[in-house]
Structures are given as C-alpha cells and as structure tokens.
Amino acid sequence: MGPDAGPGRLTSALLIGVLARRVAAAGGFATVVMRGDATSGVILVQLVEKGQEIGLFERMAGLDGRYRLDRCGPAPDEGPEALSQYIARRRRSDPDLWVIELDIPDGERFAAETIC
C-alpha cells in the first residue's frame, strides 16, 4: 500500500483546515488561495513573513511513505509575477491543486509539523 492508500489517510481538505486553525491560534494568518480536490489534492504552501515572500513548498510523499515539504517554484527574488505564473501553470496541469498562504514566523517548520 502506498502513501495515498489506506483508511487512516487524512484528506487534503482536513489537513488544510487543521493548518489554517493552528496558524490562526499561533497568531499568524492563513489564506486558502486555491481549493483543490477535498480528498487527495496536492498541497502547495506559500510562505510569507510580515508580507515578505519566503518561498513555495509542496507536500510530497517520500519513498518511505512519509510526507515532507520540498521547495518548489521560482525563488522569492524572482518576484510575485513569476510565482503567479508558476502557480497558474501547476493549476492548469492539476486542477485538484490546493494553495494555502501562511504568514507566520518559521512557517516551514510550522507547516511541516502540521501536514507532514
């Protein structure tokens, strides 16, 4: 059985909801930018801190079946237009894609603890 199988697997919608609530409870902000497939949509996490772009990360399954966050997309210094274009391309090829933006200190660690 792979990482997408089994009755104990948490849905993408549930993971996004838990992440948004945890961020809010910790004093940060979470915005669902794009909603994807509720059950198994790929999750992209856009990290900002005090409005400054930190990077884009994708929740990916490793060969061991565990999830991790991997940096993806353009570097933050390439600007918001490059990020928008990247997300648009990903969405065209995967309409089930989720994108959530987090504005919280140490967002990568926070997201990894919640959705991985």
Sequence and secondary structure as in RCSB ss.txt:
>XXXX:A:sequence
MGPDAGPGRLTSALLIGVLARRVAAAGGFATVVMRGDATSGVILVQLVEKGQEIGLFERMAGLDGRYRLDRCGPA
PDEGPEALSQYIARRRRSDPDLWVIELDIPDGERFAAETIC
>XXXX:A:secstr
  TT STT   HHHHHHHHHHHHHHTT EEEEEE   TTT  EEEEEEETTEEEEEEEEEE TTS EEEEEESS 
GGG HHHHHHHHHHHHHH TT EEEEEESTTHHHHHHHHH 
